[in-house]
Each structure stands twice: as structure tokens, then as C-alpha cells.
Amino acid sequence: MTDYFKIDNPILWPAIGLAIGFPILLLVLTEIINYCQRKSLPYERILRTIRTLVLPSLALWIFLKFVLELPESSTAVRVVESIFWITLLYALLGVVNELIFGIAVSTSVRERVPKLFRDLVRSLLVGLGAMVIYYRVWDGDIGGALTALGLGSVVIGLALQEPLGNIVSGLMLLFERPLKVGDWINAEGITGKVIEINWRSVHIETTTRELHVVPNVSLYKSTFSNLSRPTLVRTEVIEMGYSYDDPPNRVKEVMLELLSSTEGVLKDPPPAVRTVNYADFSVIYRLIFSVASQEELGIVRDRIMTRIWYVTRRAGLNIPFPTALEYGPGESPSPPAPTAAELIQQHTRFKSAVREESDQQPRIIEYGKNEVIQKVGTAFEGFALITKGHAVMLAPDGHGKPIEIGELGPGECFGDQLSTGASSADISIVASEDLKILVFDNKEIDSLLNRSPALAAEIGDAIESRRQAALAARLKK
């Protein structure tokens, strides 16, 4: 017993180190882990691996080899030493992954390294570590192991040609880098966003939230389109047909204005309209516009297609289409839409003042939801009576931000050019739902107001109240 505690005893210091150093290291690591957890640092998982796997296996290896003095050739020592080196290699791989990829910012080169490449590097490091452990701990013949591995690889390669083909194709895509995670691509007739690139396939999330899996070998052998390169800007083409009675220059002017005023359409490159064909029933025009990215394409296209109907009606253009209607006994076509005169009769304030014999009947104009009817600084031509739907009036505050100052509904009026020549162009008007209005020209509205002083006074009061509301809005800070 006395000899055991002698200073020169080779067992003493390893035993003291295990008895004192091991608990202290565990305590220190626990405190560091708690600190990382409080500060949300990325090293918590690695430190937990060291505390729960690396340190216990190291302590057991030291105990067997230096305290119990078991020979290195002992199976128990070799097994424990192998476990230690494996856990240490696992922890080191975690450190490398966190240092290189875990804290990478979104614009760094490190984050853009594909997951497939990281898996490949990790597999190579594991293979090298396994060879070192096999040679260092078990005194194995690396040359023989490599020969066996080569023969096994040939057999495995013949048996797994297709999976290995996907892996090789994935590596070729990795080196060529024709796509990356986040790109929008069109492959095998499917358009979607790349969300993962792994050893076997590329995962694409479609616009309908479906997951489309394309094998790497299919992408490598066939063609596909990367919609995010060489630039994120996407150009779309819409073809529309208009009547032969509509002058092409007029159609192109109206459609170009529509594209230029639609939210989301880029000014650079500018939108364009081309006459492309004279078909059986219509002249075909091509509407060309660009958006900032593929994600916005569907939304902007919907806005344009929705506005085409309203803009076409307001401009007096026609979209022809062949029809064949059959009516059975007692059936008849749908009743025609009400005329301007019939719509006026629905509003008692106007029907007594409007002369039925007048040659200047008001025009019927329709706007879609969210369309701008009047912009600040731009006068609305004529005088409008709302017959269906609602609109909101906006005025800029002291900082130029538009704020709502009122709502207009059926029976209410708006317009800039009245008999007084006054203007309310400091107010913008936006349709809050589908809107139908009657527009009187200046001459007709002057005559109408002269015949109805009460109506003129009512309209004047409404316009004055809107001016006051616009002035109050400008004074807001």
C-alpha cells in the first residue's frame, strides 16, 4: 500500500489526474455549455459531445492503459481507444462544420457551398480517420485494406450503377454549378424553386406547394432552364387579340399605358407592345413586360390580365371571339346591359335635370378594384356620377404620405372641371371595389347645373368639404 503512493510510482499520477482532473473538466465544460446556451452561441452542441462522449472515453482509456496497466494489444484497450478516436473525430467534424458553415452569413462564400460538397468532404475525412484508427490502434495493413476496398468498390459499382450514376451526376452538377439552392428552374415541364441538392436528386418546390424530386442524372443528361440566371429579372409575354375595327396604334397606346401603370412592372427594361399577326377573328398583339423576380411573376401577370378587361372597356376597344348560341323554345338571350339614360333614371337628383333629347349622353366607364381613377396633380376629365361600387379619396399629409379622407358610393359625384373652373386635383381617387360611373362632359354638366340650382349647390358643398379635408390632411405631421 505504501509503495502505491510513492512519487515515482507510474500509476499514481494518472490516478490522481483521473480523480481530480476529470471532475474539474466536467464542471468547467458544464459552465461553458450553460453560458453558450444563455448567449445562444453555436458551440453548445459540440461542447456537449465532448463532455458526454470524448472525455468519458478518454478517461476510460487512460484508466485501462495507465492505471490498470493493460497491454496495448489488449482487446479492451483497443476497443476503448478506437471509441475515443471516433468520438474525437466526430467532435472535430462538428467544430469544422460550425466554424466554416454554421456562422456563415447569407452573402458569404461559405454559405454558398452546396450541401453535397460538404457531405463529400465529411465522408472523406471520416474515411481517412477510419484508416488511421485501423492502422494506429489495430496495427492493420492499410495496403491490404485499400486493395479489398478497391475490389469491393468494383462489385458495389456494378450492383449500384444507377444510384452511383446519380452521385457522379450530382458531383458534375456541383463542379459546373448551373443551379443552386434558391434558384427557380424549369425541369421536365415543372417550374419551381430549388430547396435542396443532395447525393441522389434535386428537390423542387412548385408554385402549388408540391415537392418535385428530379434525379441528378436526369438533370445532367437533359436540358433545363434556370429562371434565376443570368439575372433575377424575368420577362413575360402575353398575347391578346383585338378587333380589326380597332386601329393598331390606338391598341398599342392603350396596352402600353396599361403595362406602364401596373404595379410590379419594371421601368427598365421598359415594357413594349408589338403587332404580331392578323388572325381569323382578330389582330394579335404581344404584350412584353419584366418583373423583378420569378416570385412576382404570377402576381403581376394576374394584375395585368385583370386590368385588361376594364381598360379595354374604358378605351372603347373590342376583344372579338367566335360565338355560336342556340336557344330552345321559350328561351331568349340575356337582357342587354342598361343604357346611360336608364342608369340616370335610378338617381332622382339627376333624372329631372338631364334632358332626354340631348345629343350628349354620358359615357359609361368601369374600373376594377384598386385601379386609380384620379391621381394627385392630374385633373379628371369631365364630371362623374357613381352608379355602382365604391371608391376612396386620398390626400397627401405633411410628409407626402397618402391618407384616406373619405369614401364615395352610388349616387355621389366627383370631377374637376365644373362651371366655376375650379379644380380638386389635390385629391386622388381609387376604386375600392369594381366601379361603374357615368361621365358627363363639361358642356353638358354646365347645362345640367344651370337647370338645377339645388343640385349645383349640393355638388358645390361636397367639393368644398373635400377641399377642406385635403387641406386638413396636408397639415398633419
C-alpha positions, -999 to 999 in steps of 0.1 A, spaced: 0 0 0 29 23 9 46 16 -25 14 26 -43 17 63 -30 54 67 -38 62 97 -60 80 76 -86 50 52 -90 39 54 -126 3 46 -117 0 74 -91 -2 105 -114 -27 91 -139 -49 80 -110 -47 115 -94 -54 131 -128 -85 110 -133 -97 115 -97 -93 153 -97 -89 165 -133 -118 146 -148 -145 160 -124 -130 195 -128 -131 193 -166 -167 181 -165 -176 210 -142 -158 236 -164 -174 222 -196 -209 223 -179 -205 260 -170 -193 269 -205 -222 250 -220 -246 269 -198 -230 302 -209 -233 293 -246 -269 283 -241 -277 317 -224 -259 336 -252 -273 314 -280 -238 306 -292 -234 279 -319 -208 258 -300 -232 243 -274 -238 210 -293 -200 205 -298 -192 210 -262 -219 186 -251 -204 160 -274 -170 165 -258 -185 163 -223 -207 132 -228 -185 112 -253 -150 123 -258 -140 129 -221 -155 97 -207 -139 75 -234 -106 93 -228 -108 87 -191 -116 51 -195 -87 46 -220 -63 63 -195 -76 41 -167 -72 8 -186 -38 17 -201 -20 36 -173 -38 27 -141 -46 -9 -147 -15 -11 -170 -32 -34 -195 -11 -41 -226 -18 -21 -258 -25 -53 -276 -54 -60 -252 -88 -61 -269 -104 -39 -242 -77 -12 -246 -80 -12 -284 -118 -10 -283 -118 19 -258 -91 37 -277 -110 32 -310 -141 47 -294 -121 76 -281 -106 84 -316 -140 80 -332 -157 104 -308 -129 129 -311 -131 127 -349 -169 133 -346 -164 163 -324 -137 178 -347 -160 174 -377 -186 193 -358 -161 221 -350 -151 224 -387 -188 225 -397 -197 252 -372 -166 273 -380 -169 271 -418 -207 268 -424 -226 273 -391 -218 310 -386 -217 319 -423 -236 350 -433 -261 350 -462 -237 367 -485 -206 347 -477 -189 322 -500 -191 296 -472 -229 295 -472 -230 291 -510 -210 258 -508 -236 231 -517 -246 205 -491 -234 178 -514 -199 191 -513 -199 193 -475 -212 157 -473 -184 146 -497 -157 163 -476 -171 149 -444 -172 114 -458 -136 117 -470 -125 129 -435 -143 100 -419 -127 76 -443 -92 89 -436 -99 89 -398 -111 52 -400 -78 43 -419 -57 60 -393 -75 43 -364 -73 9 -382 -35 14 -387 -27 30 -354 -48 11 -330 -53 -23 -346 -19 -25 -364 -38 -32 -397 -23 -33 -431 -36 -2 -450 -24 -16 -483 -44 -47 -480 -74 -28 -468 -72 -5 -498 -70 -35 -521 -100 -51 -505 -118 -17 -507 -110 -14 -544 -123 -49 -552 -154 -42 -531 -159 -9 -549 -160 -27 -583 -186 -51 -571 -206 -24 -554 -203 -2 -585 -217 -29 -608 -246 -36 -584 -254 0 -578 -249 16 -612 -280 38 -612 -275 52 -576 -238 58 -583 -247 74 -616 -269 99 -596 -240 106 -573 -215 112 -601 -240 134 -619 -245 153 -587 -208 159 -585 -207 171 -621 -235 195 -613 -216 206 -582 -185 214 -602 -203 231 -631 -228 248 -607 -256 255 -632 -280 259 -603 -280 264 -566 -305 263 -537 -329 292 -541 -329 292 -579 -361 289 -599 -358 263 -627 -379 246 -653 -371 209 -655 -392 181 -670 -420 205 -676 -421 215 -639 -414 251 -627 -403 256 -592 -378 267 -566 -347 245 -557 -349 238 -520 -323 210 -517 -295 194 -537 -283 161 -523 -264 130 -534 -293 115 -554 -316 143 -566 -327 179 -567 -358 188 -547 -380 214 -564 -409 232 -546 -436 241 -572 -459 271 -572 -487 248 -559 -465 238 -529 -457 204 -543 -423 187 -539 -410 175 -572 -379 153 -570 -357 152 -601 -328 126 -601 -294 142 -607 -287 120 -637 -319 134 -654 -308 170 -650 -272 161 -661 -283 143 -693 -313 165 -703 -318 203 -707 -334 225 -681 -339 262 -677 -325 283 -648 -350 311 -644 -328 330 -619 -298 334 -642 -281 353 -657 -303 378 -638 -332 376 -614 -353 398 -637 -380 378 -656 -396 389 -688 -431 376 -697 -452 377 -729 -490 379 -731 -508 377 -764 -541 395 -769 -565 397 -798 -584 429 -807 -610 437 -834 -600 446 -869 -620 478 -864 -596 490 -837 -566 509 -851 -533 491 -841 -516 523 -830 -546 530 -807 -545 495 -792 -507 496 -787 -510 530 -770 -537 518 -746 -519 485 -738 -486 503 -732 -502 526 -708 -517 497 -690 -484 479 -686 -466 511 -675 -492 519 -648 -494 483 -634 -477 478 -600 -447 455 -603 -439 461 -639 -403 473 -642 -394 505 -660 -361 491 -670 -362 472 -693 -393 491 -704 -425 473 -714 -434 470 -750 -464 461 -773 -459 445 -807 -483 437 -835 -475 401 -844 -503 385 -865 -536 390 -884 -556 360 -873 -591 348 -884 -611 369 -859 -587 394 -845 -554 412 -848 -529 397 -823 -508 419 -801 -479 408 -779 -475 425 -745 -439 423 -732 -431 432 -696 -405 424 -670 -407 418 -632 -380 418 -605 -381 381 -599 -399 348 -607 -417 350 -574 -435 382 -585 -444 370 -620 -477 353 -611 -490 382 -591 -481 409 -617 -495 388 -645 -528 385 -627 -529 422 -622 -524 428 -659 -549 402 -670 -575 416 -646 -570 452 -657 -571 444 -694 -609 439 -692 -616 472 -676 -591 492 -696 -604 477 -728 -640 487 -719 -630 522 -710 -610 527 -742 -639 515 -763 -618 486 -778 -632 452 -786 -619 417 -779 -637 396 -805 -644 359 -802 -664 334 -823 -697 325 -807 -725 300 -815 -757 304 -794 -787 281 -795 -820 289 -779 -847 264 -772 -885 271 -771 -893 299 -748 -856 309 -743 -841 342 -752 -807 359 -750 -797 376 -717 -811 411 -714 -788 438 -726 -769 459 -701 -787 491 -690 -780 522 -711 -767 555 -697 -802 570 -699 -816 541 -679 -789 544 -653 -796 581 -648 -833 573 -641 -821 554 -610 -809 587 -594 -837 612 -587 -815 642 -583 -803 638 -619 -831 624 -639 -852 656 -637 -823 678 -648 -809 657 -676 -826 663 -710 -836 632 -727 -833 649 -761 -797 659 -755 -773 647 -781 -745 644 -755 -754 614 -734 -730 605 -706 -704 577 -711 -705 545 -691 -670 537 -677 -660 508 -655 -629 505 -632 -616 474 -614 -608 471 -577 -576 491 -567 -575 509 -601 -565 546 -598 -593 568 -612 -576 602 -604 -540 609 -594 -529 638 -573 -520 667 -596 -539 652 -626 -574 665 -634 -602 641 -640 -617 649 -674 -654 656 -670 -679 651 -642 -686 616 -629 -716 601 -612 -711 567 -594 -739 542 -603 -723 511 -588 -695 503 -563 -674 524 -540 -642 544 -541 -619 560 -515 -605 596 -516 -568 600 -506 -548 632 -499 -511 636 -490 -503 645 -454 -474 668 -444 -449 641 -453 -464 633 -487 -479 600 -475 -515 594 -488 -542 591 -461 -579 584 -466 -602 614 -462 -635 599 -473 -655 574 -493 -677 577 -524 -706 554 -532 -736 551 -556 -753 585 -562 -722 605 -553 -701 626 -577 -666 637 -583 -649 657 -610 -625 686 -615 -639 708 -643 -672 724 -633 -689 756 -644 -667 776 -619 -635 762 -635 -623 751 -601 -600 721 -596 -598 694 -569 -567 677 -584 -550 677 -550 -571 645 -542 -566 610 -556 -595 586 -561 -590 548 -560 -617 522 -567 -621 501 -535 -643 476 -555 -655 472 -591 -669 506 -600 -693 518 -627 -696 556 -634 -714 579 -658 -691 606 -671 -707 639 -684 -687 663 -705 -682 699 -693 -708 714 -716 -735 690 -706 -728 694 -669 -728 732 -671 -762 730 -687 -774 705 -662 -763 726 -632 -779 757 -647 -813 739 -648 -810 726 -612 -796 752 -588 -803 729 -558 -781 702 -574 -754 727 -582 -754 739 -546 -752 703 -533 -723 694 -556 -705 727 -546 -708 719 -509 -695 684 -514 -665 697 -534 -658 723 -508 -659 698 -480 -634 676 -498 -610 705 -503 -612 712 -466 -605 676 -458 -575 676 -482 -562 708 -465 -565 692 -431 -546 662 -443 -517 684 -455 -515 700 -421 -510 666 -404 -474 658 -395 
